[in-house]
């Protein structure tokens, strides 16, 4: 398998998940600025949308969208229990977390990264994003991970998007449960390995 990634982008989530899975894979840098690979290949020829992540399977099949990719990875190694079994309420709850992170958090950062976004609108977006993160902080009370004591593929996604808060000036230090979760995640060997490979440590 081959994971196309950009350092610190949302592709860090499947990158961590792949290390958690123990599956063999290669990681390929696909710059989100130049849209070229290190060998000069036009990334649009691999993913017409131009963004990461993209997971290429050994047979050439290409999967896009982080939440779909991490569930695919988890299902390849059921013994690792990276996701609850399909068809269970627990699986639906984990999918709800993946959707929430994708739509309420991940997409919320978009306007804050865009230099063309007016300052007044950035303030509105920041306030909304912070209210969502405060809710997540409450949901993490008394839990090690989003699903309870069991790590799941939703956790690297939350870890990844909350890594962006310093870059957009969003202060989350006061969210104690989220801070403890982030420390717990940062200590996982798979997280450290993925971050080293992306030049983030």
C-alpha positions in Angstrom: 0.0 0.0 0.0 1.0 3.6 -0.6 -0.2 6.6 1.4 0.0 10.0 -0.3 0.4 12.7 2.4 1.4 16.3 3.1 3.1 17.0 6.4 0.7 17.9 9.3 -2.3 17.8 7.0 -5.4 15.6 7.6 -3.4 12.7 6.0 -1.6 12.4 9.4 -4.7 10.6 10.6 -4.4 7.6 8.2 -0.6 7.8 8.5 -0.9 7.2 12.3 -3.6 4.5 11.7 -1.4 2.6 9.3 1.4 2.5 11.9 -1.2 1.3 14.5 -2.3 -1.4 12.1 1.1 -2.9 11.6 0.4 -3.2 7.8 3.2 -2.6 5.4 3.0 0.6 3.5 5.1 3.3 1.8 4.4 7.0 2.4 4.7 9.4 -0.5 5.0 13.2 -0.1 2.4 15.1 -2.1 2.8 18.8 -1.6 -0.5 20.6 -1.2 1.2 23.8 -2.3 2.9 22.7 -5.6 0.6 19.6 -6.2 3.8 17.7 -7.3 5.5 14.6 -5.9 9.2 14.8 -5.1 10.0 13.1 -8.5 8.1 15.9 -10.2 4.9 13.9 -11.0 1.8 16.0 -11.2 -0.3 14.9 -8.2 -3.5 15.8 -10.0 -2.8 12.8 -12.3 -3.1 10.6 -9.2 -5.9 12.5 -7.4 -7.8 14.9 -9.7 -9.0 16.8 -6.6 -5.4 17.5 -5.7 -5.7 16.9 -2.0 -4.5 14.3 0.5 -4.9 11.7 1.8 -5.0 9.1 -0.9 -4.4 5.4 -0.2 -3.3 3.3 -3.2 -3.8 -0.4 -2.6 -1.4 -3.1 -4.0 -3.8 -3.8 -6.9 -3.8 -0.1 -7.9 -7.2 0.7 -6.4 -7.2 4.2 -5.0 -9.2 5.3 -2.0 -9.8 8.9 -1.0 -11.3 10.7 2.1 -9.6 10.2 5.4 -12.6 8.8 7.4 -13.2 6.1 4.7 -9.5 5.2 4.5 -9.0 4.8 8.3 -12.1 2.5 8.4 -10.8 0.4 5.5 -7.4 0.1 7.3 -9.1 -1.0 10.6 -11.2 -3.6 8.8 -8.0 -5.2 7.3 -6.7 -6.0 10.9 -9.8 -6.8 13.0 -7.7 -8.4 15.7 -6.1 -5.0 16.4 -9.6 -3.6 17.3 -9.0 -0.2 15.7 -12.7 0.0 15.0 -15.8 -1.8 16.4 -17.4 -4.4 14.2 -19.5 -3.3 11.2 -23.3 -3.3 11.9 -22.8 -2.5 15.7 -24.0 0.5 17.6 -20.4 1.1 18.6 -19.4 1.3 15.0 -22.1 3.8 14.2 -20.9 5.9 17.2 -17.4 5.8 15.9 -18.6 6.8 12.5 -20.6 9.7 14.1 -17.3 10.9 15.6 -15.5 10.7 12.3 -18.3 12.7 10.6 -18.4 15.3 13.4 -14.6 15.8 13.3 -14.8 16.1 9.5 -17.8 18.5 9.2 -17.7 20.4 12.5 -14.0 20.7 13.2 -11.9 19.9 10.1 -14.0 22.1 7.7 -14.2 24.8 10.3 -10.5 25.4 10.1 -10.6 26.1 6.3 -11.5 29.8 6.5 -8.9 30.3 9.2 -6.1 29.0 7.0 -7.3 31.2 4.0 -5.5 34.6 3.9 -8.4 36.0 1.9 -10.9 35.4 4.8 -12.0 38.8 6.3 -10.9 39.2 9.9 -14.5 39.7 11.1 -15.5 36.3 9.6 -12.4 34.6 11.1 -13.6 35.8 14.5 -17.1 34.2 14.0 -15.5 31.0 12.7 -13.1 30.8 15.6 -15.9 31.3 18.2 -17.9 28.5 16.6 -14.9 26.2 16.4 -14.0 26.8 20.0 -17.6 26.0 21.1 -17.4 22.7 19.3 -14.0 21.9 20.9 -15.5 22.8 24.3 -18.2 20.2 23.7 -15.6 17.6 22.7 -13.7 18.4 25.9 -16.9 17.6 27.9 -17.4 14.4 26.0 -13.9 13.3 26.9 -14.5 13.7 30.6 -13.6 10.4 32.4 -12.5 8.8 29.1 -9.1 8.0 27.7 -10.3 8.1 24.1 -13.4 9.2 22.2 -14.9 5.8 22.5 -14.0 5.3 26.1 -11.0 3.2 27.1 -10.5 1.6 23.7 -8.5 3.5 21.1 -10.2 3.8 17.7 -9.4 5.3 14.3 -11.5 8.4 15.3 -8.7 9.4 17.8 -5.9 10.2 15.3 -8.3 12.4 13.4 -9.2 14.4 16.4 -5.5 14.6 17.4 -4.6 15.8 13.8 -7.1 18.6 13.6 -6.4 19.9 17.1 -2.8 20.1 16.1 -3.8 23.0 13.9 -5.0 25.2 16.7 -1.7 27.0 17.4 -1.4 27.8 13.6 -4.6 29.7 13.6 -4.3 31.3 17.0 -7.0 29.2 18.7 -6.4 28.9 22.4 -7.4 25.4 23.8 -5.0 25.1 26.8 -7.9 25.5 29.2 -9.7 22.4 27.9 -8.2 20.0 30.4 -9.8 16.7 29.1 -8.8 17.5 25.5 -5.2 18.4 26.7 -5.0 15.1 28.5 -6.2 13.2 25.4 -3.7 15.0 23.2 -0.8 14.1 25.6 -2.0 10.4 25.7 -2.1 10.4 21.9 1.3 12.1 21.5 2.8 9.3 23.7 1.7 6.5 21.4 4.6 5.0 19.4 2.5 5.0 16.1 1.8 8.7 16.5 5.5 9.5 17.2 6.6 7.4 14.2 4.1 9.1 11.8 5.1 12.5 13.0 8.8 11.8 12.7 8.2 10.6 9.1 6.4 13.8 8.3 9.2 15.9 9.9 6.9 17.2 12.6 9.1 16.0 15.5 
